[in-house]
Amino acid sequence: MDTLITNVTAVTMAPGAEVLFGVNIGITDGKIEFISKKVPEEMPHTIIEGTGMVAMPGLINCHTHLATSVLRCFTDDLSNREALEALLQKEAKMDSRGAKAAALLSIAECLRFGVTSVSDLYYYPNATAQAVAESGIKANLALSSYRFIDENEEFDFETDEQCQELQRIVDKWHGYDNGRIKIDAGIYSEYTSNYPLWEALAGYASEKGLGLQLHLAEARNEVDSCLDRTGMTPGELLACHRLFAVPATAAGCAYLEPEEAKMLGKKKASAVALPLSAAKNGQHCAPITDLVKAGMNVALGTDGAIQAGNLDMFEVMRGAAMSVRAAKEDPSALPSSAALLMATYCGAQAQGRSRECGMLKEGMDADLVLVDFTAPHLMPCHNVLTGLVYAAKGGDVAMTMVRGKILYQNGKFPTIDLNAVVEELTTYAIPKLFEKEETNVG
Ligand SMILES: [Zn+2]
């Protein structure tokens, strides 16, 4: 036996065994061997004292843009148009070296806050994949394709620059380390691309068995503009061009029509609610319970650090539950167990990982976190599930483990040299973005 966590309260998220008190968790070869009161005969290599701790499945952040942490707090008080212009201006100066450093910073933040797997939709996927590979976290990485192809333009998936980049990263990274990294196809959104690209990506993703990530129906004007142009909602239009032929992870979904949500549910698309980044940007959160009733799998995400401020999925769970309760004017509209389920099992399902993680169960990967429930704001705790959603914060995570390997514990990141990452950001990545400009960043 490699690791034994002793005398812990386990929130398993497994059906019928939600909370187990005073159990031991045995971990061998990266997998959970048992969760029970039993004491193993064999001496484990490592013993982690779990008294006062709550063990839970690692959180799954289903929508982020890891490399945008280099621009954290740069556009927070601007209008959406001003923020987008500022972001585009800086993105034009980014490169893969800076993107890797920023991705590592974001991964450290994810691990610090108990996230064991992320879905990333951005540029520089090769650099991000290197950061993921080094850090030990799990990730579904998508290249955010954006491109309008003119009717008269000759478009060939095999020779198109963005499509070639996708093919290269699929060949290099898809399935890396027994599936720790998966590559998804991706488009930024309906309004930044058109149908030849959608059809080509859908065909390629089907052939290679990839998922697909996109932003969908995040803002009302996005939906209205598509209706004006085409007479269809963005989801309907994309479906006409087979984009949902593969399991899609659609971030936003705040303004889906009821029939559109049903259609997406039938096509096995997952919605990712972004309660905090949506509210911060003056938009609604996805109508979570309505989407679930329509048959969609609903997961949670932070969005990038530039959009959200931070990557704390505990805040997101709380925000998701509160947004539903406020919208329905009913405090029983979304129980805490549902918020936890969205951040764990439903996230794993969206990533195509529900057989390997998303709950604490014998035989599954040991992707788990320990939350320190001895802090003043977590005592007394009459209900562990509501305590995790309404009282705990990302900073209460004491340990994060992926496949049985500790990636964060008590302030330390065994796989990430955080000082070197900060040095790279302050001496290379940030100066490159802000060269010849006044800056108070860094
Ligand atoms: Zn986003």
Boltz pocket constraint, residues with backbone or C-beta under 6 A from the ligand:
constraints:
  - pocket:
      binder: B
      contacts: [[A, 63], [A, 64], [A, 65], [A, 215], [A, 251], [A, 303], [A, 304]]
      max_distance: 6.0
